[in-house]
Amino acid sequence: MSETSTTRNDGPDAEALRERTRLSFDLDVDICVVGAGLAGLTVALEAARMGASVAVLEGRQLGWNASGHQLGTVMPGYSLPLPQLIERVGLENARELWSLSRQGAEFVRALASENVIPGMGLTEGALEVSNVDDGDQLLRRLQMLREDFETDVEGWQVDRVREQLGTNRYFHGIYYPTAFQIDGRRYVHGLAALAKRAGARIFEDTPVVSIDASGIRKRIVTPSARLRASHIVLAGNVHLGAPLRRLSDTLLPVWRYAGVTVPLGGRLADVIAFKGSVRDTDGIDHFRVVDGDRLMWTSPETTWEVRPQRFASAISRRIQTIFPRLGRPDIAEVWGGVTGQTVHGMPQIGQLRRGLWVASGFGRQGLNTAAIAGQLIARSILWGDERWRLFSPFELVWAGGPIGRVAGHLVGLWGRSSSAAAGALARHRERVRAQELLREARLAEDNRQAGVRPSPRRPSPVGRSPSGRGRSPPRRPMPIHPEPPAPADHGGAEDV
């Protein structure tokens, strides 16, 4: 089946999905979930499997926004880089949080099997590449992932990266062999079908007008009905709306758009041999091959919503920039969605007050972190699992409103500009080193043919690191040719 059905609603559960209707009668349940995205549906599935009565209220359509709209890469981790996570909560708690992220990825993999949710188009492996030549940083990160966080990773040298990706834009890479890719759109609909079969009731076109979270039994009002529940789970991301505006304001809305090319035939395989997903360490490029000969690519992030089709030409130009041999391919389809990013970069998972829960702010790592949120919240409500408290240090912080969006947009522009400048400088240094090696090889060959043994080369006065970063290039060695004996010293000056 196609891996690119990110905007389609087909497959074996399509008929069941079309049968869902809005809530038009009063209802009494154990758990009410607001939002039918990845997190909300995972809560519903887990809680229903444990025997709770669950109702899911979705103001629009199932998975209509960001859930499942991107490349579908599933791997451990969070949007917050590991060194900052350790600085914030300490090494031991960081290990616990990382372990949870692995469990979230394993949860998704278990559901993505053909006998649970068919047609997921699962592919293995993810590659994180750098656009600057910094092998030392690669080694430090590899050591941290392997020794401190027990993660299966491999370090790829430049030659191996470029063997798999036909471009000189990337240098070293970190390969995650246990990461994988799925059809995200099909996954979110598969979650809904599983939740329904487990007993959860899902209502679309049912926005929440107001919430009264006081008392043992919480009250939720919709345009056509009222609902009572012992627990409310807020999983509506940036679209929770007026009833919970203060919570929505803790998230910075960030849009990202993705496009898929027309079939490119055999030339795509000639350029990109890697079958998993690829992303750069600056968070700008993220792409993978789908359907054998098409390329799926995401655009840079923006804090403002635009028509997705406007990004088609930008995505095509970016593909040409990174892979000149592909030219500017036509883009067959473009789509997008908005995610909520927190100020601290970690998801919001936990209990706001007794019986009122939040699951949002997943940022770039939505698939595995939404799975974590669904499992932790459902198990805390029904089993008393308290591991959600590991996220307590990451409190709700106002995202800055319109000013925050402007600041986020400017930071994004600066980040892309600085990344481009650093990459251009790294490639320039690489070219200089290559030219220097070529000159030295030619010099050695000239000396060999002349039968002359070259004298030892003097070090540069300022020295030079292996990467050449921040140092003057070495002086060009001059050819050595046979010369007549030097004349007698007439001036007493030293020969240099």
N, C-alpha and C positions, 0 to 999 in steps of 0.2 A: 504493500500500500504506500501511497505517497507520504513523504515526510513533511511536505509543505502545506498541509491542510490547516495552517494556522488561522485562517479566516473562514474556514468552512465548518459546517456542522453536519458531518456525514458519519457513516459507520453504523455498527449494529445497534447503538443506543440512540440513534437520531430520532426515531419515532417516539421513544420514551421521553426524550427531552422536549419534543414539541407538545407533549401532553401536559406539561406543567402550566399552571394558571396562577393568577393572583389570588391572594387571600381575601375571601369575601364573607367569612364567617368567624365568629369568636372562637378562640382556641386556648387550651390550657396544656402546657408542656413542662417538662423538666428543664430543658435548655432551649433558649432562643438565640440563634446565630444571626447577626446582622451582616450581610455580605456573602454572596455566593461565588467567591474567588477561591484560590488555592487554599488559603488558611481556613476560611469559613467552612469549606466542604470537607477538609481534613478533620476539623473538630466534629462536624456532623457525622462523618463516617465512623470515627473512633468512638464517639459517645453512643451512637446507635448500636454499634457492635457490642458495647458493654451493657446494653439493655435499657438505656435512657430513652425517653421520648424527646424528639428533637424537631424543631421547626426552623427552617432557614428562610429569611426574608431578603429578597434582592430587589433593589429599586429599579433596576433595568432588566438586562438579560444575563443569564448564567455566564460567568467568566468574560463579560463584555469588555473589561478594561485591560489591565496589564497582564492578568493571569494567563500564562501560556502563549503570550503574543511574541515572545522573543525566540532565541535560538534553541532553547531547551537544554542547555548545559547543566548537568547536575554534578556537583563536586563539593567536598567539605569546605567550610570557611564562611566568612562574613564580609561585609563591605569594609569593615574596619581592619586595617592591616595588622598582622600578628604582633609586631613590636609595640604598637600602640595599645593593643588589647592587653598584652602582658603588663605594660606600664600602668594601665588603668586598674586591673583587678589582681595582678600578681600571677606568677607562673602556674601555680596549682589550679586556681580558678580558670585561668585561660585554657589549661589542658582539659578541664571538665567541659567548658563551653565548646572546645574543638571536638571533643568526643561526641557531644550532642549533635554537632553539625554532621559528623560521619553517620550517626544513627539516622538523621533526617534523610541523607542521601540513600542509605540502605532501604529505608521505608519506601522511597520513590521507586527504587530498582525492583523491589518485591512486587509492587503494583504494576510495573511496566512489563511484566512477563506476559507472554501471549495468552496464557490460560486465565489471566485476570483482566487485563485491558488489552485486547488484541489490536494489532496494527500500529504499535508505537514506533516502529522504525528505529529501534535502539541501535546506536553505534557506540563503540568503545573509544576511550582515550580523550584527553584534553591537553593542549600544549599552551603554555604561557611563555611568550617570547619578549625579549627586550629590544628596544630600538637603539640602545647604546651598548658599547663594548665594555662591559663591567663584569669580568669573570669573578672578581673577589666577592661582589655582592651576591652573585649566583651561589657561590660556595657557602656563604654564610646562611643564606636562606635554605639551601638544601640541608645543611647540618641541623638547623633549627627544626625543620619539618620532620626529618628522620629521627633525630635523637630526642627532642623534647616533645614532639607531638605524634610520634609513631605513625607517620604517614608514608605510604608507598609512593615514592617519587624517583625520577631519574634526571640527572643533569645532561643536557645536550649541548655539545660544543657547536661552534658556528657552522662548521662544515656539515654537520648532520641536520641542523635546522634548515640550511639552504638546500640540502639534498631533498628534503621533504617539501619545502616551500620555495618555489623558483623566484626568489627576490633577494636583493642585497639590502633590503630595508631592516632586516632583523638579524640579531647576533645570537647570543646564547638563549637557551630555553630550558624550562622545567616541564617535564612530561609527567602527567598524572595517569597512570595506566588503569586505575580503578574508576576514574571519572567516566561519564557517559552522556549521551545526548538522546533526547526523546522528542516526539511531536508534542509540544506543550499544549496546543489547543485540544488535541485528542485526549491528552491526559486529564485536563480539567473536566471535560465532559464525561470521561470514564469515572473520575472521582464521584461526580454527581450521580451517575447510574448506580455505582456501588453503594453510595449512601442511601439512595432510595430503596434499593433492595434490602438494605439492613434495617429499614424502617423509618428513616428520616423523611420528613415532608418538606419539599422545597417549593417556594412560591416566588414567582417572578413578577415584575411590574408592581411591586408592593413596597413603596418607600415608607420609611419610618417617619411619622410626623412628630412624635414625642416619646420620651422615655421617663418613667418614674422608677428610679432604682432604689427607693427607700423601702423598708419593710422586708419581710421574708419572701413574699411573692412580688416580683417586679411586674410592672405594667408597661406594655408597649402599645402605642396607638398607631394605626395605619389608616389610610383614607377610607377603607371599607370595613375595617374590623378592629377588634381589640384582642390582645394576646396577653396571657399571664405566664410567668415562668419563674423558677427558683434561681436560675442563672441566666445572664445575658452575656454573650460574647460579641464584642465589637470588632468585626473583621472587614470593615468597609474602607480601609485605607484613607485616601484623601477625600473620599466622597461620602463621608458620614453625614455631612449636611448640618443644617441648623440645630437639630437637637443636641449635637455634640460638637459644636464649632470649636470649642477650646481644645478638644482632642485633635481635631483635624489640623488646627493651627500649629501643632507640634511637628508636622510633617512638611518638608519642602517638596512640592510637586515637581517631578522631573520626568519629562517625556523622552522616549527613545523610539526611533522608527527603524523598521527593518524592511529589507527588500530582497527579492529573489530574482535571479536573472532568468532569461530565456535559456533553453538548452544550449550548451556551449560545445557539445560533442567531445571528441577526443583531445582537443587542445587544452581542456581544463585539466585532464589527468596528466598531460605533459608538463603542466606548470605546478599543480598542487597534487602531491602524492599522498599527503596525510589525510586520513579518513575521519579523524575526530574533529573537535572544534579548536579554534585558535583564537587567542586573545592576547593583546599586548599588555605589558605591565602598567602602562599609563591609562588603561581603560578606554582607549580610543577605537582601536580595531577589534572586532569580534566577528568571526565568520566560520562557516563550515560548508562542505560539499553536501548537497542533498540530491536525491533522485539520480545519483550517478554522474550527472553532467551539468548540474546547475549549482550556482553559488548563492548562499544565503548570507547576507551582510547587514550589520546594524550600523546606524549613523551615530555620531556623537550625541551626547545628552544635551537637552535644552530645558530651560525652566518655563518655556512658553509653548502653548499648543498651536500647531499649524496644520494645514491639510497634509496628510501623509504623502500625497503624490508630489508635493513640492520637493521631497527629499530624493526622488528617483534619480535626477541628474547628479545630485551631490554624491549619492552612493556609487553611481556609475563612474564618476570622475575619481573617486577614492580607490575603486578597484583598479583603474588604469594606473593610478599613481603607485600603488603597491606592487601590482603585477602588470608591467607594461606589455608583456607578451599577450595578455588577454584583450588589449585595447580598451575601448569603452563599450562594454556589453549593454544590450538593451535590458531594462528592468521590467519584468512581467507583472509584478505585484508588489505593492508597498502597504504596510500597515503599521500601527503604533499603539502605544499605551502609556499611561502615566503611573509611575510608582511613587510612593512616599518615602523620602529619605530623611532620616533623623539627623540632628546636629552632631551627635556623637558617632554615627555610623553603624549602630547596632539596632537590631529589631526591638520593638516594644512587645514584650510578652509577659503577662502577669495579671494580677488582680488589683484593680483600682480601688475598690471598696468591696465589702462582703457581697459576693454574688455578681459583681460587675467586672468583666474580664476584657482585656484588650489583646489583639493579635494584629500588628501592622508594622509599617516601617521596615520592610524587608530589603529595600534598595535593589542592588544588582544581583543578590543571591537569593532570589525568591523561591525557587523550587525546594531546596533543602531546608531553608529556614522556615518556610510556611509549614512544611511537614513537622518540624520541631515544635512549632507553636501549637499545631493541632493536637499532637500527641500529649504535650505537657499539660495543656489546659484541660483536655478531656480526662486525663488520668488524675489530675489534681482534684477536679470536681467529684469524680466517682471513686477514686482509689486513695485520695489523700497524698498523692505524689507531690513533693515540695520542691522539685528541682527547678521549677520556673524561677525560684528566688535567685538563681545564679545571674539572672538578668536584672535584678533589682538595682545594682550600681548605675545602670543606664536609665536615669530618670527621664520623665517627660520634660522636654525643653522647648520653649517657643522657637519656631523656625524663622521668625523675623518678618512674617507677612510679605507684602509687596517689596519691601526693602530687601528682605532675605532672598527673594527670587531674583532681584536685580544683582545682588551680590553673588548669588550662585551662578548666574549667567556670566558675569565678569570673570569669576574664578575659573569657570569652564573654558572660556576663551583664552585666559592666561595659561591654563594648563596645556591646552592644545598647542598654543604658540611656543611655549617653552619646550614641549616634547618635540615639536618639529625642529626647533633650533638645535636641541641636543642631538637629535638623530642626524641632522645634516652635518653637524660638527664631527660626530663619530664616523660617519661615512667618509668625510674629507680626510680625517686622520688615517682611516684604513687605506684610502687611495694613496696617500703620501707614503705610508709604510710599504705598500705594494710596489710603488715606483722605486723606492729606495732599495728594496730587495732585488728588483730587476736590474738596477744599475750595478749593485754589488756583484750579481751573478755575471753580468757582462764584463765587469772589470776582472773578475777571477778568470774568466775564459780568455780575455786578452792576455793576462799575465801568463796563463798556462801555455798559450800558443807562443808567447815570446820567451818562454823558458825562464822566467824571472820569479823568484820567491818573494811574495809581498812581505813588507815589514809589518810588525804588530800594529794594529789600529789604536790610536789614542782615544781615550774616553772623551766625551763631550765635556766642556768646562762646567756645565750646569747639571750634567747627569741626565738620565732619561729612564722613566719607568717603562715596564714592558708594554703598557697600553699607550705610552706617549702622551697621556692626558696632562695638559697644562705645562708641557715642556717645549723648548725650542727643538726643532728637528735637527738631527745630527748633521755635521758637515759632510758634504759629498766627498768620498775618497777620490783622490786624483790617480789616474793611471800611472803605473810604474814602468818605465822603459829603461833599457841599458843606457848608461851615460858614460862619457870618458872620465878618467880620474880627475878629481877636483884639483884646481891649481893651488899653489902654496898660499898660505895665509898671509895676506898683506895688510890687513887692517885690524887684526886681533879680535874681530867680532865672532861670536858664536854662530854656528850654523843652526838654523831653526828647523 
